[in-house]
Amino acid sequence: MFDAFVNIFKIPDLKKKILFTLGLIAVYRIGAFVPTPGIDGQQLAQFFDNIAKTQGGTLLGIMNMFSGGAMQRLTIFALGIMPYISASIILQLLTTVIPALERLAKQGEEGRKAITQYTRYCTIGLALVQSFFIALWLENPAHFQGMQIVQYPGLGFRILSVITLTTGTAFIMWLGEQIQEKGIGNGISLIITAGIVSRLPAAIIQLGSLASPGSSGEAQIDPFKLVFLALMFVGVIVAVVLITQGQRKIPIQYAKRVIGRRVYGGQSTYIPLRVNQGGVIPIIFAQSIILFPATIAGFVPHRTVQTLASSLMMGRPLYYVVYSFLILFFCYFYAAITFNPIDMANNMKRFGGFVPGIRPGKQTAEYLDFIMTRITLPGALFLTVIAVLPSVINSQMGIPFLVASFFGGTGLLIVVGVMLDTMRQVESHMLTRHYEGFMKKGRVRGRMA
């Protein structure tokens, strides 16, 4: 591993890409500390600390995690990349239901460029709407236990906030595209990962203070619990890597075709079906829905809304039941809209491909649908366990949620997935220049069936 890191800087092109990527990530992190004008940052940070103590907080807590703490300080990058994520998911869902977008997605590079442009427009639109409502929310002291967050409320503050926050989101989107084009790795994903990892030092400091002896001479966390947490952390990361890399390989055989004097086809390949087809998106959907009542409760002081929000708070039995059901549902829902076995079977039949032992056409589509349905279940169950694990650690072991969030949930899945993808891209650059990569042994291989 150390030799692989040394070899990175022996390749000028790869070295330039990595340094360029790190430089833009540093720019993003600096911008996360530039405050939005007219905000009392100290009182806002205190408010976020208060809602964080209520076992996980609300949708604002999710936005704060994706923005790397910028939402808590309401800096120019407070919205983070969440509008872009929402826009990408919306466009991806609309592609499956709007024929014009579906045809555009099948037009190759030009179609992808057009959809990317639509995603940018949708991102700006969502950022404008979200920033306006955030400005209205900040102006009302009733939402902050009477604290005056905005020094000079009014139309001027709202316009300034909308322009500042929307411009910040647009700049982050531009940074991600520059990393994608001139750097290494997926730019948007790396920016999200940088925001999540930036919370790690605070979590380590908080865990260290709990493990150190207090005024009574005893630590709040005993050494055995620390060892157990360390082993659990390693085990969870290993499990996430295995599920993220796990796939079922469907063998495909292409028949030989003679066209003129040339013979085409005859080769064997496979279709990789991922165990975790939806990635982290089912958890994001489920979190948004289950935390929505708690967010509304902060704006609507109605008794029914308050009762529903309290019953769905993290740590309550109803929370675990509803949250688990939502994750399972969205895993199958996302797999259904992103994987089309009929189109895949028709394309195979058009080019002379077939699954050994399965008749082309309808039977192949049914077989692929059956396999995808079967392998989605273990992936969905694993996502459910990973998503619920932080809240269990928080409520049952008394570990602060900031620390417990690194033992599962959205953040860990994103970080592990992005790191694997980035290492894979770095390794491909190294192998093309006859250097050994990171993953020389122990590759996760899918099952052939």
ChimeraX attribute file (.defattr): number of C-alpha atoms within 10 A of each C-alpha:
attribute: neighborCount
match mode: 1-to-1
recipient: residues
	/A:1	11
	/A:2	7
	/A:3	11
	/A:4	16
	/A:5	11
	/A:6	10
	/A:7	16
	/A:8	20
	/A:9	14
	/A:10	12
	/A:11	14
	/A:12	9
	/A:13	12
	/A:14	18
	/A:15	16
	/A:16	15
	/A:17	18
	/A:18	18
	/A:19	14
	/A:20	17
	/A:21	24
	/A:22	16
	/A:23	14
	/A:24	19
	/A:25	22
	/A:26	14
	/A:27	13
	/A:28	23
	/A:29	19
	/A:30	11
	/A:31	18
	/A:32	23
	/A:33	16
	/A:34	15
	/A:35	18
	/A:36	18
	/A:37	17
	/A:38	14
	/A:39	22
	/A:40	17
	/A:41	18
	/A:42	11
	/A:43	17
	/A:44	21
	/A:45	16
	/A:46	15
	/A:47	17
	/A:48	20
	/A:49	13
	/A:50	13
	/A:51	14
	/A:52	17
	/A:53	12
	/A:54	12
	/A:55	17
	/A:56	22
	/A:57	20
	/A:58	26
	/A:59	19
	/A:60	18
	/A:61	18
	/A:62	20
	/A:63	20
	/A:64	23
	/A:65	25
	/A:66	25
	/A:67	29
	/A:68	25
	/A:69	24
	/A:70	24
	/A:71	24
	/A:72	23
	/A:73	24
	/A:74	26
	/A:75	24
	/A:76	25
	/A:77	31
	/A:78	30
	/A:79	26
	/A:80	33
	/A:81	26
	/A:82	20
	/A:83	26
	/A:84	24
	/A:85	16
	/A:86	16
	/A:87	22
	/A:88	19
	/A:89	15
	/A:90	13
	/A:91	17
	/A:92	18
	/A:93	14
	/A:94	15
	/A:95	19
	/A:96	16
	/A:97	11
	/A:98	11
	/A:99	11
	/A:100	11
	/A:101	17
	/A:102	15
	/A:103	13
	/A:104	17
	/A:105	19
	/A:106	11
	/A:107	12
	/A:108	10
	/A:109	11
	/A:110	12
	/A:111	16
	/A:112	14
	/A:113	14
	/A:114	15
	/A:115	19
	/A:116	15
	/A:117	12
	/A:118	14
	/A:119	22
	/A:120	19
	/A:121	14
	/A:122	19
	/A:123	23
	/A:124	19
	/A:125	14
	/A:126	18
	/A:127	27
	/A:128	21
	/A:129	13
	/A:130	16
	/A:131	22
	/A:132	20
	/A:133	15
	/A:134	17
	/A:135	21
	/A:136	15
	/A:137	16
	/A:138	20
	/A:139	21
	/A:140	17
	/A:141	13
	/A:142	13
	/A:143	16
	/A:144	19
	/A:145	9
	/A:146	9
	/A:147	16
	/A:148	19
	/A:149	23
	/A:150	21
	/A:151	12
	/A:152	13
	/A:153	17
	/A:154	12
	/A:155	11
	/A:156	9
	/A:157	19
	/A:158	19
	/A:159	13
	/A:160	17
	/A:161	25
	/A:162	20
	/A:163	16
	/A:164	20
	/A:165	26
	/A:166	28
	/A:167	17
	/A:168	23
	/A:169	24
	/A:170	20
	/A:171	18
	/A:172	25
	/A:173	21
	/A:174	15
	/A:175	20
	/A:176	25
	/A:177	15
	/A:178	18
	/A:179	24
	/A:180	17
	/A:181	13
	/A:182	14
	/A:183	23
	/A:184	25
	/A:185	24
	/A:186	19
	/A:187	25
	/A:188	22
	/A:189	21
	/A:190	23
	/A:191	27
	/A:192	23
	/A:193	25
	/A:194	19
	/A:195	25
	/A:196	22
	/A:197	19
	/A:198	15
	/A:199	16
	/A:200	15
	/A:201	10
	/A:202	13
	/A:203	19
	/A:204	13
	/A:205	12
	/A:206	15
	/A:207	19
	/A:208	13
	/A:209	14
	/A:210	17
	/A:211	17
	/A:212	15
	/A:213	14
	/A:214	11
	/A:215	7
	/A:216	7
	/A:217	8
	/A:218	12
	/A:219	15
	/A:220	16
	/A:221	18
	/A:222	13
	/A:223	12
	/A:224	9
	/A:225	12
	/A:226	13
	/A:227	11
	/A:228	10
	/A:229	16
	/A:230	13
	/A:231	11
	/A:232	13
	/A:233	16
	/A:234	12
	/A:235	13
	/A:236	18
	/A:237	17
	/A:238	13
	/A:239	14
	/A:240	20
	/A:241	16
	/A:242	15
	/A:243	19
	/A:244	20
	/A:245	17
	/A:246	21
	/A:247	21
	/A:248	19
	/A:249	17
	/A:250	18
	/A:251	16
	/A:252	17
	/A:253	17
	/A:254	19
	/A:255	14
	/A:256	13
	/A:257	13
	/A:258	9
	/A:259	8
	/A:260	6
	/A:261	6
	/A:262	7
	/A:263	10
	/A:264	12
	/A:265	14
	/A:266	13
	/A:267	11
	/A:268	12
	/A:269	13
	/A:270	14
	/A:271	15
	/A:272	15
	/A:273	20
	/A:274	21
	/A:275	25
	/A:276	23
	/A:277	24
	/A:278	21
	/A:279	22
	/A:280	20
	/A:281	18
	/A:282	25
	/A:283	27
	/A:284	17
	/A:285	15
	/A:286	22
	/A:287	20
	/A:288	15
	/A:289	15
	/A:290	20
	/A:291	23
	/A:292	15
	/A:293	22
	/A:294	23
	/A:295	16
	/A:296	16
	/A:297	19
	/A:298	16
	/A:299	13
	/A:300	14
	/A:301	10
	/A:302	11
	/A:303	10
	/A:304	11
	/A:305	16
	/A:306	17
	/A:307	13
	/A:308	13
	/A:309	21
	/A:310	15
	/A:311	15
	/A:312	22
	/A:313	21
	/A:314	25
	/A:315	18
	/A:316	13
	/A:317	12
	/A:318	13
	/A:319	19
	/A:320	19
	/A:321	11
	/A:322	14
	/A:323	23
	/A:324	20
	/A:325	14
	/A:326	19
	/A:327	25
	/A:328	21
	/A:329	14
	/A:330	19
	/A:331	27
	/A:332	19
	/A:333	13
	/A:334	16
	/A:335	19
	/A:336	16
	/A:337	14
	/A:338	14
	/A:339	15
	/A:340	14
	/A:341	20
	/A:342	17
	/A:343	12
	/A:344	16
	/A:345	22
	/A:346	17
	/A:347	13
	/A:348	19
	/A:349	17
	/A:350	12
	/A:351	12
	/A:352	17
	/A:353	22
	/A:354	21
	/A:355	22
	/A:356	14
	/A:357	7
	/A:358	13
	/A:359	13
	/A:360	18
	/A:361	19
	/A:362	13
	/A:363	14
	/A:364	23
	/A:365	20
	/A:366	15
	/A:367	16
	/A:368	21
	/A:369	16
	/A:370	12
	/A:371	15
	/A:372	21
	/A:373	15
	/A:374	12
	/A:375	18
	/A:376	21
	/A:377	16
	/A:378	14
	/A:379	22
	/A:380	26
	/A:381	16
	/A:382	17
	/A:383	28
	/A:384	22
	/A:385	15
	/A:386	21
	/A:387	28
	/A:388	21
	/A:389	18
	/A:390	24
	/A:391	26
	/A:392	18
	/A:393	20
	/A:394	20
	/A:395	16
	/A:396	10
	/A:397	12
	/A:398	13
	/A:399	21
	/A:400	21
	/A:401	22
	/A:402	22
	/A:403	19
	/A:404	23
	/A:405	24
	/A:406	23
	/A:407	27
	/A:408	22
	/A:409	23
	/A:410	24
	/A:411	22
	/A:412	22
	/A:413	24
	/A:414	19
	/A:415	19
	/A:416	17
	/A:417	19
	/A:418	20
	/A:419	17
	/A:420	16
	/A:421	16
	/A:422	17
	/A:423	16
	/A:424	16
	/A:425	15
	/A:426	20
	/A:427	20
	/A:428	16
	/A:429	18
	/A:430	20
	/A:431	12
	/A:432	9
	/A:433	10
	/A:434	9
	/A:435	17
	/A:436	17
	/A:437	22
	/A:438	18
	/A:439	12
	/A:440	9
	/A:441	7
	/A:442	6
	/A:443	9
	/A:444	13
	/A:445	12
	/A:446	16
	/A:447	13
	/A:448	12
	/A:449	11
